[in-house]
Amino acid sequence: PLSAKLAGATLVDSDSRLFDEWWQSFAVELQKDPDSALTQSFVSLLHEAGLDTTRRLVRRGMDRRAEWLAFTQ
């Protein structure tokens, strides 16, 4: 039988993979318009906080998006 921890790890791994795919597609989109306000703001954030911190910040925001959407309803 599968343990609950193993099943949870599989779900988390899937979420991590989806986030990594989204992160890569986001980076590709930013590269298409390097002078845009979004790209410039993101680059500033990377300079201020660093790559790891920025990824964690974005990931936490995405993890809590359902709460934010419920709050605005």
N, CA, C and O atoms as a CHARMM CRD file, in Angstrom:
* protein
*
  292
    1    1 PRO  N      0.82800  -1.20900   0.00000 PROA 1      0.00000
    2    1 PRO  CA     0.00000   0.00000   0.00000 PROA 1      0.00000
    3    1 PRO  C      0.86200   1.25800   0.00000 PROA 1      0.00000
    4    1 PRO  O      1.97200   1.26700   0.53000 PROA 1      0.00000
    5    2 LEU  N      0.33800   2.30400  -0.59500 PROA 2      0.00000
    6    2 LEU  CA     1.04200   3.58400  -0.62400 PROA 2      0.00000
    7    2 LEU  C      0.81200   4.32800   0.68300 PROA 2      0.00000
    8    2 LEU  O     -0.29900   4.35700   1.21300 PROA 2      0.00000
    9    3 SER  N      1.86500   4.91800   1.18400 PROA 3      0.00000
   10    3 SER  CA     1.70600   5.73600   2.38700 PROA 3      0.00000
   11    3 SER  C      1.17200   7.09700   1.98400 PROA 3      0.00000
   12    3 SER  O      1.30300   7.50100   0.82900 PROA 3      0.00000
   13    4 ALA  N      0.57400   7.80200   2.92000 PROA 4      0.00000
   14    4 ALA  CA     0.03900   9.14000   2.64000 PROA 4      0.00000
   15    4 ALA  C      1.16800  10.08600   2.25700 PROA 4      0.00000
   16    4 ALA  O      0.98700  10.95900   1.40800 PROA 4      0.00000
   17    5 LYS  N      2.32100   9.91900   2.87200 PROA 5      0.00000
   18    5 LYS  CA     3.45100  10.79600   2.56100 PROA 5      0.00000
   19    5 LYS  C      3.91700  10.61200   1.12500 PROA 5      0.00000
   20    5 LYS  O      4.26900  11.58500   0.45900 PROA 5      0.00000
   21    6 LEU  N      3.92400   9.40100   0.65300 PROA 6      0.00000
   22    6 LEU  CA     4.34500   9.13900  -0.71900 PROA 6      0.00000
   23    6 LEU  C      3.36300   9.75800  -1.71000 PROA 6      0.00000
   24    6 LEU  O      3.76900  10.37500  -2.69400 PROA 6      0.00000
   25    7 ALA  N      2.09000   9.59200  -1.44500 PROA 7      0.00000
   26    7 ALA  CA     1.08100  10.17100  -2.34300 PROA 7      0.00000
   27    7 ALA  C      1.18600  11.69000  -2.34100 PROA 7      0.00000
   28    7 ALA  O      1.08100  12.31300  -3.39700 PROA 7      0.00000
   29    8 GLY  N      1.39200  12.29500  -1.18200 PROA 8      0.00000
   30    8 GLY  CA     1.54200  13.74600  -1.09900 PROA 8      0.00000
   31    8 GLY  C      2.77500  14.22800  -1.82900 PROA 8      0.00000
   32    8 GLY  O      2.75000  15.28100  -2.46600 PROA 8      0.00000
   33    9 ALA  N      3.85400  13.46900  -1.74300 PROA 9      0.00000
   34    9 ALA  CA     5.09100  13.85300  -2.42200 PROA 9      0.00000
   35    9 ALA  C      4.89500  13.86000  -3.93000 PROA 9      0.00000
   36    9 ALA  O      5.43700  14.71600  -4.62800 PROA 9      0.00000
   37   10 THR  N      4.12800  12.91700  -4.42300 PROA 10     0.00000
   38   10 THR  CA     3.86300  12.87100  -5.85700 PROA 10     0.00000
   39   10 THR  C      3.10800  14.11600  -6.29500 PROA 10     0.00000
   40   10 THR  O      3.42200  14.69300  -7.33500 PROA 10     0.00000
   41   11 LEU  N      2.12500  14.53400  -5.52100 PROA 11     0.00000
   42   11 LEU  CA     1.35500  15.72600  -5.84100 PROA 11     0.00000
   43   11 LEU  C      2.23400  16.96800  -5.79200 PROA 11     0.00000
   44   11 LEU  O      2.15300  17.82600  -6.67200 PROA 11     0.00000
   45   12 VAL  N      3.06900  17.06500  -4.77200 PROA 12     0.00000
   46   12 VAL  CA     3.97600  18.20500  -4.65700 PROA 12     0.00000
   47   12 VAL  C      4.95400  18.22900  -5.82200 PROA 12     0.00000
   48   12 VAL  O      5.22600  19.29000  -6.38400 PROA 12     0.00000
   49   13 ASP  N      5.48300  17.06500  -6.18900 PROA 13     0.00000
   50   13 ASP  CA     6.40200  16.99300  -7.32500 PROA 13     0.00000
   51   13 ASP  C      5.73000  17.48600  -8.59700 PROA 13     0.00000
   52   13 ASP  O      6.34400  18.18500  -9.40200 PROA 13     0.00000
   53   14 SER  N      4.47000  17.11900  -8.77400 PROA 14     0.00000
   54   14 SER  CA     3.72800  17.56000  -9.95000 PROA 14     0.00000
   55   14 SER  C      3.55100  19.07300  -9.93500 PROA 14     0.00000
   56   14 SER  O      3.72000  19.72600 -10.96500 PROA 14     0.00000
   57   15 ASP  N      3.21200  19.63900  -8.77400 PROA 15     0.00000
   58   15 ASP  CA     3.07700  21.09200  -8.64900 PROA 15     0.00000
   59   15 ASP  C      4.39500  21.78800  -8.93900 PROA 15     0.00000
   60   15 ASP  O      4.42200  22.82000  -9.61000 PROA 15     0.00000
   61   16 SER  N      5.48600  21.23000  -8.43800 PROA 16     0.00000
   62   16 SER  CA     6.80400  21.82300  -8.67300 PROA 16     0.00000
   63   16 SER  C      7.15100  21.80300 -10.15500 PROA 16     0.00000
   64   16 SER  O      7.70600  22.76700 -10.68200 PROA 16     0.00000
   65   17 ARG  N      6.82800  20.72300 -10.81100 PROA 17     0.00000
   66   17 ARG  CA     7.10200  20.61300 -12.23900 PROA 17     0.00000
   67   17 ARG  C      6.28700  21.64800 -13.01800 PROA 17     0.00000
   68   17 ARG  O      6.80200  22.28400 -13.93700 PROA 17     0.00000
   69   18 LEU  N      5.02400  21.81100 -12.64800 PROA 18     0.00000
   70   18 LEU  CA     4.18600  22.80700 -13.31900 PROA 18     0.00000
   71   18 LEU  C      4.71900  24.21400 -13.09400 PROA 18     0.00000
   72   18 LEU  O      4.73500  25.03300 -14.01300 PROA 18     0.00000
   73   19 PHE  N      5.15800  24.49400 -11.86500 PROA 19     0.00000
   74   19 PHE  CA     5.71800  25.81300 -11.58800 PROA 19     0.00000
   75   19 PHE  C      6.98400  26.03600 -12.41300 PROA 19     0.00000
   76   19 PHE  O      7.16900  27.11300 -12.98100 PROA 19     0.00000
   77   20 ASP  N      7.85000  25.03700 -12.48300 PROA 20     0.00000
   78   20 ASP  CA     9.08300  25.16300 -13.27100 PROA 20     0.00000
   79   20 ASP  C      8.77200  25.42700 -14.74600 PROA 20     0.00000
   80   20 ASP  O      9.43800  26.23900 -15.38900 PROA 20     0.00000
   81   21 GLU  N      7.76100  24.74100 -15.27500 PROA 21     0.00000
   82   21 GLU  CA     7.36700  24.97300 -16.66600 PROA 21     0.00000
   83   21 GLU  C      6.84100  26.39500 -16.84100 PROA 21     0.00000
   84   21 GLU  O      7.18600  27.07600 -17.80600 PROA 21     0.00000
   85   22 TRP  N      6.00200  26.84100 -15.89900 PROA 22     0.00000
   86   22 TRP  CA     5.48100  28.20100 -15.98000 PROA 22     0.00000
   87   22 TRP  C      6.62300  29.20800 -15.89300 PROA 22     0.00000
   88   22 TRP  O      6.65300  30.17400 -16.65400 PROA 22     0.00000
   89   23 TRP  N      7.56200  28.99300 -14.97500 PROA 23     0.00000
   90   23 TRP  CA     8.69900  29.90700 -14.79100 PROA 23     0.00000
   91   23 TRP  C      9.49200  30.05400 -16.09400 PROA 23     0.00000
   92   23 TRP  O      9.87100  31.16000 -16.48000 PROA 23     0.00000
   93   24 GLN  N      9.73400  28.93700 -16.75500 PROA 24     0.00000
   94   24 GLN  CA    10.47600  28.97500 -18.01600 PROA 24     0.00000
   95   24 GLN  C      9.70100  29.73300 -19.09600 PROA 24     0.00000
   96   24 GLN  O     10.28200  30.53300 -19.82800 PROA 24     0.00000
   97   25 SER  N      8.40200  29.48700 -19.19700 PROA 25     0.00000
   98   25 SER  CA     7.61300  30.18900 -20.22200 PROA 25     0.00000
   99   25 SER  C      7.52300  31.68000 -19.90700 PROA 25     0.00000
  100   25 SER  O      7.50200  32.50200 -20.82200 PROA 25     0.00000
  101   26 PHE  N      7.46900  32.03500 -18.63800 PROA 26     0.00000
  102   26 PHE  CA     7.46200  33.44100 -18.23500 PROA 26     0.00000
  103   26 PHE  C      8.76800  34.11300 -18.65800 PROA 26     0.00000
  104   26 PHE  O      8.75700  35.22500 -19.18600 PROA 26     0.00000
  105   27 ALA  N      9.87900  33.44100 -18.42600 PROA 27     0.00000
  106   27 ALA  CA    11.18600  33.99100 -18.81400 PROA 27     0.00000
  107   27 ALA  C     11.27300  34.17900 -20.32600 PROA 27     0.00000
  108   27 ALA  O     11.81400  35.18000 -20.79600 PROA 27     0.00000
  109   28 VAL  N     10.75200  33.23700 -21.07700 PROA 28     0.00000
  110   28 VAL  CA    10.76100  33.35000 -22.53900 PROA 28     0.00000
  111   28 VAL  C      9.94100  34.56500 -22.97300 PROA 28     0.00000
  112   28 VAL  O     10.36300  35.31600 -23.85300 PROA 28     0.00000
  113   29 GLU  N      8.78400  34.75800 -22.36800 PROA 29     0.00000
  114   29 GLU  CA     7.94400  35.91200 -22.71700 PROA 29     0.00000
  115   29 GLU  C      8.63900  37.22800 -22.37700 PROA 29     0.00000
  116   29 GLU  O      8.55500  38.18700 -23.14400 PROA 29     0.00000
  117   30 LEU  N      9.32000  37.28400 -21.23900 PROA 30     0.00000
  118   30 LEU  CA    10.03000  38.50900 -20.86600 PROA 30     0.00000
  119   30 LEU  C     11.13300  38.83600 -21.86800 PROA 30     0.00000
  120   30 LEU  O     11.37200  40.00400 -22.17300 PROA 30     0.00000
  121   31 GLN  N     11.79700  37.81600 -22.37300 PROA 31     0.00000
  122   31 GLN  CA    12.88900  38.02900 -23.32700 PROA 31     0.00000
  123   31 GLN  C     12.40100  38.58400 -24.65600 PROA 31     0.00000
  124   31 GLN  O     13.17600  39.19000 -25.39700 PROA 31     0.00000
  125   32 LYS  N     11.13400  38.38600 -24.96300 PROA 32     0.00000
  126   32 LYS  CA    10.58800  38.89200 -26.22600 PROA 32     0.00000
  127   32 LYS  C     10.49700  40.41600 -26.24400 PROA 32     0.00000
  128   32 LYS  O     10.53600  41.03100 -27.30900 PROA 32     0.00000
  129   33 ASP  N     10.37500  41.02200 -25.06200 PROA 33     0.00000
  130   33 ASP  CA    10.25900  42.48400 -24.98400 PROA 33     0.00000
  131   33 ASP  C     11.10300  42.98800 -23.80900 PROA 33     0.00000
  132   33 ASP  O     10.55900  43.33900 -22.76200 PROA 33     0.00000
  133   34 PRO  N     12.42000  43.02500 -23.97700 PROA 34     0.00000
  134   34 PRO  CA    13.31300  43.37400 -22.86800 PROA 34     0.00000
  135   34 PRO  C     13.16000  44.80600 -22.35700 PROA 34     0.00000
  136   34 PRO  O     13.61200  45.11500 -21.25400 PROA 34     0.00000
  137   35 ASP  N     12.53400  45.67500 -23.13400 PROA 35     0.00000
  138   35 ASP  CA    12.36800  47.06200 -22.70200 PROA 35     0.00000
  139   35 ASP  C     11.01600  47.33700 -22.05200 PROA 35     0.00000
  140   35 ASP  O     10.73600  48.47100 -21.66400 PROA 35     0.00000
  141   36 SER  N     10.17800  46.31600 -21.92900 PROA 36     0.00000
  142   36 SER  CA     8.85400  46.52800 -21.34800 PROA 36     0.00000
  143   36 SER  C      8.96300  46.84900 -19.85800 PROA 36     0.00000
  144   36 SER  O      9.95000  46.51300 -19.20300 PROA 36     0.00000
  145   37 ALA  N      7.93800  47.49800 -19.34800 PROA 37     0.00000
  146   37 ALA  CA     7.90300  47.84000 -17.92300 PROA 37     0.00000
  147   37 ALA  C      7.92700  46.57800 -17.06600 PROA 37     0.00000
  148   37 ALA  O      8.58300  46.54300 -16.02400 PROA 37     0.00000
  149   38 LEU  N      7.21100  45.54000 -17.50500 PROA 38     0.00000
  150   38 LEU  CA     7.19000  44.29100 -16.75000 PROA 38     0.00000
  151   38 LEU  C      8.58000  43.67500 -16.66700 PROA 38     0.00000
  152   38 LEU  O      9.02600  43.27600 -15.59200 PROA 38     0.00000
  153   39 THR  N      9.25900  43.59900 -17.80100 PROA 39     0.00000
  154   39 THR  CA    10.60000  43.01600 -17.82100 PROA 39     0.00000
  155   39 THR  C     11.55600  43.82200 -16.96000 PROA 39     0.00000
  156   39 THR  O     12.32000  43.25300 -16.18100 PROA 39     0.00000
  157   40 GLN  N     11.52000  45.13100 -17.09100 PROA 40     0.00000
  158   40 GLN  CA    12.41100  45.98700 -16.30800 PROA 40     0.00000
  159   40 GLN  C     12.12700  45.85800 -14.81200 PROA 40     0.00000
  160   40 GLN  O     13.05700  45.83100 -14.00600 PROA 40     0.00000
  161   41 SER  N     10.86100  45.78100 -14.44200 PROA 41     0.00000
  162   41 SER  CA    10.50200  45.61600 -13.02900 PROA 41     0.00000
  163   41 SER  C     10.96800  44.26700 -12.50300 PROA 41     0.00000
  164   41 SER  O     11.46300  44.16700 -11.38100 PROA 41     0.00000
  165   42 PHE  N     10.80600  43.23200 -13.31800 PROA 42     0.00000
  166   42 PHE  CA    11.22800  41.90400 -12.90100 PROA 42     0.00000
  167   42 PHE  C     12.74000  41.83500 -12.73900 PROA 42     0.00000
  168   42 PHE  O     13.23700  41.23100 -11.78800 PROA 42     0.00000
  169   43 VAL  N     13.46700  42.44200 -13.65300 PROA 43     0.00000
  170   43 VAL  CA    14.93300  42.47900 -13.55400 PROA 43     0.00000
  171   43 VAL  C     15.35100  43.22700 -12.29100 PROA 43     0.00000
  172   43 VAL  O     16.29100  42.81500 -11.61100 PROA 43     0.00000
  173   44 SER  N     14.66700  44.31300 -11.97500 PROA 44     0.00000
  174   44 SER  CA    14.97000  45.05600 -10.74200 PROA 44     0.00000
  175   44 SER  C     14.73800  44.18600  -9.51600 PROA 44     0.00000
  176   44 SER  O     15.54000  44.19100  -8.58200 PROA 44     0.00000
  177   45 LEU  N     13.63200  43.43600  -9.52200 PROA 45     0.00000
  178   45 LEU  CA    13.34800  42.52900  -8.41000 PROA 45     0.00000
  179   45 LEU  C     14.44500  41.48100  -8.27800 PROA 45     0.00000
  180   45 LEU  O     14.88300  41.17900  -7.16800 PROA 45     0.00000
  181   46 LEU  N     14.88900  40.92900  -9.39300 PROA 46     0.00000
  182   46 LEU  CA    15.97000  39.94200  -9.35200 PROA 46     0.00000
  183   46 LEU  C     17.24700  40.54100  -8.77400 PROA 46     0.00000
  184   46 LEU  O     17.94400  39.88600  -8.00000 PROA 46     0.00000
  185   47 HSD  N     17.55800  41.77900  -9.14600 PROA 47     0.00000
  186   47 HSD  CA    18.75900  42.43300  -8.61800 PROA 47     0.00000
  187   47 HSD  C     18.63400  42.68600  -7.12000 PROA 47     0.00000
  188   47 HSD  O     19.60300  42.52700  -6.37600 PROA 47     0.00000
  189   48 GLU  N     17.45600  43.07400  -6.68400 PROA 48     0.00000
  190   48 GLU  CA    17.24600  43.38800  -5.26400 PROA 48     0.00000
  191   48 GLU  C     17.19200  42.13400  -4.39400 PROA 48     0.00000
  192   48 GLU  O     17.84500  42.06500  -3.35200 PROA 48     0.00000
  193   49 ALA  N     16.41600  41.15100  -4.82600 PROA 49     0.00000
  194   49 ALA  CA    16.14300  39.99200  -3.97200 PROA 49     0.00000
  195   49 ALA  C     16.94600  38.75200  -4.33100 PROA 49     0.00000
  196   49 ALA  O     17.15000  37.88200  -3.48500 PROA 49     0.00000
  197   50 GLY  N     17.40000  38.66000  -5.56500 PROA 50     0.00000
  198   50 GLY  CA    18.10000  37.45600  -6.00300 PROA 50     0.00000
  199   50 GLY  C     17.12900  36.45200  -6.61400 PROA 50     0.00000
  200   50 GLY  O     15.91900  36.52500  -6.39900 PROA 50     0.00000
  201   51 LEU  N     17.67300  35.52500  -7.37000 PROA 51     0.00000
  202   51 LEU  CA    16.85600  34.55400  -8.09300 PROA 51     0.00000
  203   51 LEU  C     16.08100  33.63300  -7.15800 PROA 51     0.00000
  204   51 LEU  O     14.87400  33.46200  -7.32700 PROA 51     0.00000
  205   52 ASP  N     16.75200  33.03900  -6.17600 PROA 52     0.00000
  206   52 ASP  CA    16.08100  32.08200  -5.29100 PROA 52     0.00000
  207   52 ASP  C     14.94500  32.72800  -4.51600 PROA 52     0.00000
  208   52 ASP  O     13.85800  32.15900  -4.41200 PROA 52     0.00000
  209   53 THR  N     15.18900  33.90400  -3.97500 PROA 53     0.00000
  210   53 THR  CA    14.15700  34.59600  -3.20400 PROA 53     0.00000
  211   53 THR  C     12.99300  34.99500  -4.09800 PROA 53     0.00000
  212   53 THR  O     11.83600  34.88500  -3.69300 PROA 53     0.00000
  213   54 THR  N     13.28400  35.45100  -5.29800 PROA 54     0.00000
  214   54 THR  CA    12.22600  35.83600  -6.23400 PROA 54     0.00000
  215   54 THR  C     11.37500  34.63000  -6.60600 PROA 54     0.00000
  216   54 THR  O     10.14900  34.72500  -6.64400 PROA 54     0.00000
  217   55 ARG  N     12.00900  33.51000  -6.87700 PROA 55     0.00000
  218   55 ARG  CA    11.24600  32.28900  -7.19600 PROA 55     0.00000
  219   55 ARG  C     10.36000  31.88100  -6.02900 PROA 55     0.00000
  220   55 ARG  O      9.20100  31.51800  -6.22900 PROA 55     0.00000
  221   56 ARG  N     10.89300  31.93600  -4.80900 PROA 56     0.00000
  222   56 ARG  CA    10.08900  31.57800  -3.63300 PROA 56     0.00000
  223   56 ARG  C      8.91200  32.52900  -3.46100 PROA 56     0.00000
  224   56 ARG  O      7.79900  32.10100  -3.15500 PROA 56     0.00000
  225   57 LEU  N      9.16100  33.81500  -3.65900 PROA 57     0.00000
  226   57 LEU  CA     8.10700  34.82000  -3.52700 PROA 57     0.00000
  227   57 LEU  C      6.98800  34.57400  -4.54000 PROA 57     0.00000
  228   57 LEU  O      5.81100  34.58200  -4.18000 PROA 57     0.00000
  229   58 VAL  N      7.34800  34.35900  -5.78600 PROA 58     0.00000
  230   58 VAL  CA     6.34900  34.10800  -6.82700 PROA 58     0.00000
  231   58 VAL  C      5.61500  32.80600  -6.54700 PROA 58     0.00000
  232   58 VAL  O      4.39500  32.73300  -6.69900 PROA 58     0.00000
  233   59 ARG  N      6.34400  31.79000  -6.14200 PROA 59     0.00000
  234   59 ARG  CA     5.72800  30.48700  -5.85000 PROA 59     0.00000
  235   59 ARG  C      4.72900  30.59700  -4.71100 PROA 59     0.00000
  236   59 ARG  O      3.63300  30.04300  -4.79300 PROA 59     0.00000
  237   60 ARG  N      5.09100  31.30000  -3.65700 PROA 60     0.00000
  238   60 ARG  CA     4.15900  31.47200  -2.53300 PROA 60     0.00000
  239   60 ARG  C      2.92000  32.24600  -2.95600 PROA 60     0.00000
  240   60 ARG  O      1.80700  31.93800  -2.53000 PROA 60     0.00000
  241   61 GLY  N      3.12000  33.25100  -3.79600 PROA 61     0.00000
  242   61 GLY  CA     1.97300  33.99400  -4.30300 PROA 61     0.00000
  243   61 GLY  C      1.04100  33.11300  -5.11000 PROA 61     0.00000
  244   61 GLY  O     -0.17900  33.19900  -4.96900 PROA 61     0.00000
  245   62 MET  N      1.60600  32.27600  -5.94500 PROA 62     0.00000
  246   62 MET  CA     0.78300  31.37400  -6.75200 PROA 62     0.00000
  247   62 MET  C      0.08600  30.33700  -5.87600 PROA 62     0.00000
  248   62 MET  O     -1.05600  29.96400  -6.14500 PROA 62     0.00000
  249   63 ASP  N      0.76300  29.87400  -4.83600 PROA 63     0.00000
  250   63 ASP  CA     0.15900  28.89600  -3.93600 PROA 63     0.00000
  251   63 ASP  C     -1.04000  29.48100  -3.19300 PROA 63     0.00000
  252   63 ASP  O     -1.95500  28.74700  -2.81900 PROA 63     0.00000
  253   64 ARG  N     -1.04200  30.79200  -2.97800 PROA 64     0.00000
  254   64 ARG  CA    -2.10800  31.43200  -2.20400 PROA 64     0.00000
  255   64 ARG  C     -3.12300  32.16400  -3.07400 PROA 64     0.00000
  256   64 ARG  O     -3.98600  32.87000  -2.55300 PROA 64     0.00000
  257   65 ARG  N     -3.03200  32.00700  -4.37700 PROA 65     0.00000
  258   65 ARG  CA    -3.91800  32.75700  -5.27500 PROA 65     0.00000
  259   65 ARG  C     -5.38700  32.43500  -5.04000 PROA 65     0.00000
  260   65 ARG  O     -6.23500  33.31500  -5.18600 PROA 65     0.00000
  261   66 ALA  N     -5.71100  31.19700  -4.68100 PROA 66     0.00000
  262   66 ALA  CA    -7.10800  30.84000  -4.42700 PROA 66     0.00000
  263   66 ALA  C     -7.66200  31.63600  -3.24500 PROA 66     0.00000
  264   66 ALA  O     -8.81300  32.07200  -3.27100 PROA 66     0.00000
  265   67 GLU  N     -6.84300  31.82300  -2.21400 PROA 67     0.00000
  266   67 GLU  CA    -7.27700  32.62100  -1.06400 PROA 67     0.00000
  267   67 GLU  C     -7.53800  34.05600  -1.48200 PROA 67     0.00000
  268   67 GLU  O     -8.53400  34.65200  -1.07100 PROA 67     0.00000
  269   68 TRP  N     -6.65600  34.61500  -2.29200 PROA 68     0.00000
  270   68 TRP  CA    -6.81500  36.00600  -2.73900 PROA 68     0.00000
  271   68 TRP  C     -8.05400  36.15300  -3.60200 PROA 68     0.00000
  272   68 TRP  O     -8.79000  37.13200  -3.47100 PROA 68     0.00000
  273   69 LEU  N     -8.29300  35.19200  -4.48100 PROA 69     0.00000
  274   69 LEU  CA    -9.48100  35.25400  -5.33000 PROA 69     0.00000
  275   69 LEU  C    -10.75100  35.15700  -4.49700 PROA 69     0.00000
  276   69 LEU  O    -11.72400  35.86100  -4.76500 PROA 69     0.00000
  277   70 ALA  N    -10.75000  34.29000  -3.48800 PROA 70     0.00000
  278   70 ALA  CA   -11.91700  34.16600  -2.61400 PROA 70     0.00000
  279   70 ALA  C    -12.14500  35.45500  -1.83200 PROA 70     0.00000
  280   70 ALA  O    -13.28900  35.84500  -1.59700 PROA 70     0.00000
  281   71 PHE  N    -11.08200  36.10500  -1.43500 PROA 71     0.00000
  282   71 PHE  CA   -11.18000  37.35100  -0.67500 PROA 71     0.00000
  283   71 PHE  C    -11.79600  38.46400  -1.51000 PROA 71     0.00000
  284   71 PHE  O    -12.52100  39.30400  -0.97600 PROA 71     0.00000
  285   72 THR  N    -11.52400  38.48700  -2.80000 PROA 72     0.00000
  286   72 THR  CA   -12.02600  39.56100  -3.65800 PROA 72     0.00000
  287   72 THR  C    -13.45200  39.32000  -4.13000 PROA 72     0.00000
  288   72 THR  O    -14.08000  40.22500  -4.68000 PROA 72     0.00000
  289   73 GLN  N    -13.96600  38.13200  -3.92900 PROA 73     0.00000
  290   73 GLN  CA   -15.33000  37.81600  -4.38800 PROA 73     0.00000
  291   73 GLN  C    -16.37900  38.40100  -3.49500 PROA 73     0.00000
  292   73 GLN  O    -17.57100  38.22500  -3.74700 PROA 73     0.00000
